[in-house]
Amino acid sequence: MPPTPNALPRCGWVHHNDPIEIAYHDTEWEVPVHHDTKHFEFIILDGFQAGLSWLTILRKRENFRAAFDGFDPAIVAGYDETKHQELLHNAGIVRNRLKIAAATLNA
């Protein structure tokens, strides 16, 4: 698909018909991050992305944000088995026991 006039040049991985991916590319891709919570968000999301597409994770991002208490590492570090079970039953995120445990340990 040819770019629209005045559109930002985009990397080849961007699906030009997906507004979530376009917004991510245009506002976040290659933008330096200087906030610990934002860094932690990307650590969690990148961990869950393993074996999946980034677009899959972007589409579930708001669900992850809600499930992981706004990506607050101090809160996530305190997750217990009850919270892990809650996350494992949350259909809005990627439900993988090892990835959930890694998110807690990374906090």
Long-range contacts (C-beta under 8 A, 24 or more apart in sequence): 15-55, 18-55, 20-55, 20-58, 20-59, 21-54, 21-55, 21-58, 24-58, 36-73, 37-70, 37-71, 37-72, 37-73, 38-71, 40-71, 40-72, 40-73, 40-76, 40-106, 40-107, 41-65, 41-71, 43-103, 43-106, 44-68, 44-71, 44-76, 44-103, 44-106, 47-99, 47-102, 47-103, 47-106, 48-93, 48-94, 48-96, 48-99, 48-103, 50-99, 52-94, 56-94, 57-94, 60-92, 60-93, 60-94, 63-90, 63-92, 63-93, 64-92, 64-93, 66-92, 67-92, 67-93, 68-103, 73-106, 73-107, 74-107, 75-107, 76-103, 76-104, 76-107, 77-104, 77-107, 79-104, 79-107
